[in-house]
Amino acid sequence: MYLLYVDESGDTGMVAGSSPFFGLSGLVLHELAWHQTIEAILDFRRQLRAKHGLKLREEIHAKPFIHKPGELARISKDLRLRMLRDVLDFLEGLPDVNLIHILVKKSGHASTYDVFDKAWMAMLQRFHNTMSHRNFPGPRNSQDFGLVITDNTDEKKLRLLVRKLRRYNPVPNKQADGFRQMPMRLTVEDPVHRNSLHSYFVQMVDVSAYFLVQREKACGYVRRKGARNWFDRLDAVLCKVASASDPKGVVRL
């Protein structure tokens, strides 16, 4: 079974004051590689504790790290940013993970555009299609299915979307007009919602989602520190087959 850990960056609003971009980052990991990967994450977190004083129970959450650190204000802002860079470099070095990215540029859509549905549909479709073509790295079984694990989001809306796509998933034909019906029968159960405070995997993917959006429109501090393009540090683990039109595999909506 493949596990898909997902987190968001930005908001899904289409009104004045909403974020200009909404991003999803999904970390894909096979169950057979889960134990060795969580042990690697634990070792990495111990290194952060030894070097920077970040406790194992403290959450890595990219945006608050930069702008509203709370108790983490005891660690300098430059070091907090450096820890986020270390997370990206750690992810890039993991042998058995792949990262899927979806990015919505809101200015290209009408005010009625459903950012949440469109972004999540794209994420789920890429997860399903890449599984079906057996294009994820790492160990595998003779027949694999997938489970979605996400930070707290709109639980009801996502649950209903997943259930619908298991029965009705029209995919545009590449060579002709029209659609093909490709129900998502490889995903099992409803999405599992986790508080990111209690999931190191969700914390990891939170950082990749943050820098996905920063690459498009960086905040002043990230821009001044030359961190705008740190998303590119993930190159080796990006699921580039997710989008043939983007060199990093980012699905742009």
C-alpha positions in Angstrom: 0.0 0.0 0.0 1.1 3.5 -0.7 0.5 6.3 1.8 -0.1 9.8 0.6 0.6 12.5 3.3 -0.8 15.9 2.2 -0.7 19.5 3.5 -1.9 22.8 2.1 -0.3 26.3 1.8 -2.5 29.4 1.3 -6.2 29.4 1.5 -9.1 28.4 -0.8 -10.9 31.8 -0.8 -11.7 33.7 -4.0 -12.4 37.1 -2.3 -10.3 40.2 -1.7 -7.7 39.5 0.9 -7.3 35.8 0.1 -3.9 34.4 -0.8 -3.1 34.7 -4.5 -2.0 31.0 -4.7 -3.2 27.8 -3.1 -0.8 24.8 -3.0 -1.0 21.2 -2.1 2.1 19.0 -1.4 1.7 15.3 -1.2 4.4 12.9 0.1 4.0 9.4 -1.2 5.6 6.5 0.7 5.1 2.7 0.4 4.1 0.9 3.6 7.2 -1.3 3.3 9.4 1.7 3.6 7.5 3.4 6.4 9.5 2.1 9.4 12.9 2.9 7.9 11.7 6.4 6.9 10.2 7.3 10.3 13.5 6.2 11.9 15.3 8.5 9.5 13.0 11.4 10.4 13.5 10.7 14.1 17.3 10.8 13.6 16.9 14.0 11.7 14.8 15.6 14.5 17.4 14.6 17.1 20.0 16.4 15.0 17.9 19.5 15.0 17.5 19.2 18.7 21.2 18.9 19.2 22.2 21.7 16.8 19.4 24.2 17.4 17.4 23.2 20.5 14.2 22.2 18.7 12.5 19.7 20.9 11.1 16.5 19.4 7.6 17.4 20.6 7.7 20.9 19.0 6.0 21.2 15.6 7.8 22.2 12.4 5.2 24.5 10.7 6.8 26.7 8.0 4.7 29.9 8.1 4.6 30.2 11.9 8.3 29.4 12.0 8.9 32.6 10.0 6.2 34.9 11.2 4.7 33.8 14.5 7.1 31.5 16.2 5.6 31.7 19.7 7.9 29.7 22.1 10.3 29.1 19.2 11.3 32.8 19.4 14.1 31.6 21.6 15.7 30.3 18.4 16.9 33.1 16.1 14.8 33.8 12.9 17.8 33.0 10.7 18.3 29.6 12.4 14.6 28.8 12.0 14.8 29.5 8.3 17.9 27.4 8.1 16.0 24.5 9.8 13.4 24.7 7.0 16.2 24.5 4.5 17.5 21.5 6.3 14.0 19.8 6.1 14.0 20.3 2.3 17.6 18.8 2.0 16.6 15.9 4.2 13.5 15.1 2.1 15.6 15.3 -1.1 17.9 12.7 0.3 15.2 10.1 1.2 15.4 7.1 -1.2 11.8 5.9 -1.2 9.6 9.0 -1.3 8.0 11.0 -4.1 6.4 14.5 -3.8 3.3 15.5 -5.8 2.5 19.2 -6.1 -0.6 21.1 -7.1 -0.6 24.9 -7.5 -3.7 27.0 -8.2 -3.1 30.6 -9.4 -6.4 32.2 -8.5 -6.1 35.3 -10.7 -6.8 33.1 -13.7 -10.2 31.9 -12.5 -13.7 33.3 -12.0 -14.9 34.0 -8.5 -17.0 30.9 -8.6 -14.0 28.6 -9.1 -13.9 25.9 -6.4 -10.2 26.0 -5.5 -10.5 23.2 -2.9 -12.3 20.7 -5.1 -10.1 21.4 -8.2 -6.8 21.2 -6.3 -7.7 18.1 -4.4 -9.2 16.4 -7.4 -5.9 17.0 -9.3 -3.9 15.6 -6.3 -6.0 12.5 -6.0 -6.0 11.8 -9.7 -2.1 12.1 -9.9 -1.8 9.8 -6.9 -4.1 7.2 -8.5 -2.7 7.4 -12.0 0.9 7.2 -10.8 0.1 4.1 -8.7 -1.8 2.5 -11.6 1.3 3.0 -13.8 3.6 1.8 -11.1 5.8 4.9 -11.3 6.4 5.5 -7.6 9.9 4.6 -6.3 10.7 2.2 -3.6 9.4 -1.3 -2.6 6.0 -2.5 -3.9 3.6 -5.4 -3.7 2.2 -7.4 -6.6 -0.9 -5.2 -6.2 -0.9 -1.9 -4.3 -3.6 0.4 -3.1 -3.4 3.8 -1.5 -4.5 5.6 1.6 -4.7 9.4 2.0 -3.5 11.1 5.2 -3.9 14.8 5.6 -3.6 17.7 8.0 -6.9 19.0 9.3 -8.8 20.5 6.4 -12.5 20.5 5.3 -13.1 16.8 6.3 -16.7 16.6 4.9 -15.9 18.1 1.6 -12.8 16.0 1.0 -14.6 12.8 2.1 -17.4 13.4 -0.3 -15.0 14.2 -3.2 -13.1 11.0 -2.6 -16.3 8.9 -2.5 -17.5 10.5 -5.8 -14.2 9.9 -7.6 -14.4 6.2 -6.7 -17.5 6.0 -8.9 -17.2 8.9 -11.3 -13.9 10.3 -12.5 -14.0 11.7 -16.1 -10.5 12.1 -17.5 -10.0 14.1 -20.8 -8.7 12.1 -23.7 -5.2 13.2 -24.8 -5.6 12.4 -28.5 -9.3 13.3 -29.1 -12.2 15.2 -27.7 -14.3 13.7 -24.9 -13.6 11.9 -21.7 -12.8 8.4 -20.4 -14.3 7.1 -17.2 -11.5 6.0 -14.8 -13.0 5.5 -11.3 -10.4 5.6 -8.6 -10.6 2.1 -7.3 -7.1 2.0 -6.0 -7.7 4.3 -3.0 -9.2 2.7 0.1 -11.1 4.2 3.0 -11.9 7.9 3.5 -9.0 10.3 4.0 -7.5 10.1 7.5 -7.2 13.6 9.1 -4.3 14.1 11.5 -3.2 17.0 13.7 0.2 17.9 12.2 1.5 18.4 15.7 1.4 14.6 16.1 2.6 13.6 12.6 6.2 14.1 11.6 5.3 13.2 8.0 2.7 16.0 7.8 5.2 18.4 9.2 7.7 17.5 6.5 5.2 18.0 3.7 4.1 21.3 5.3 7.5 22.7 4.5 7.5 21.6 0.9 4.0 23.1 0.4 5.2 26.4 1.9 8.1 26.7 -0.5 6.0 25.6 -3.5 4.0 28.8 -2.9 7.0 30.9 -2.0 8.5 30.1 -5.3 5.6 31.9 -7.0 5.2 34.8 -4.6 7.7 35.0 -1.7 7.2 37.0 1.4 9.7 39.8 2.1 11.9 37.9 4.5 12.1 34.8 2.3 13.0 36.9 -0.7 15.6 39.0 1.2 17.3 35.8 2.4 17.5 34.3 -1.1 15.2 31.4 -0.1 12.5 32.0 -2.8 13.7 29.1 -5.0 14.4 26.6 -2.2 11.6 24.5 -3.5 14.1 23.5 -6.2 16.2 21.7 -3.6 13.6 18.9 -3.7 14.4 18.1 -7.4 15.5 14.5 -6.8 12.2 13.5 -5.1 9.7 15.4 -7.2 7.1 13.3 -9.0 7.8 14.9 -12.4 5.5 12.5 -14.3 2.5 14.3 -12.6 2.8 17.1 -15.2 4.6 16.8 -18.5 4.2 20.6 -19.1 6.2 21.6 -16.0 9.9 20.8 -15.5 9.3 20.1 -11.8 6.1 18.1 -12.3 4.0 20.8 -10.7 0.3 20.6 -11.8 -0.7 24.1 -12.4 -4.4 25.0 -12.4 
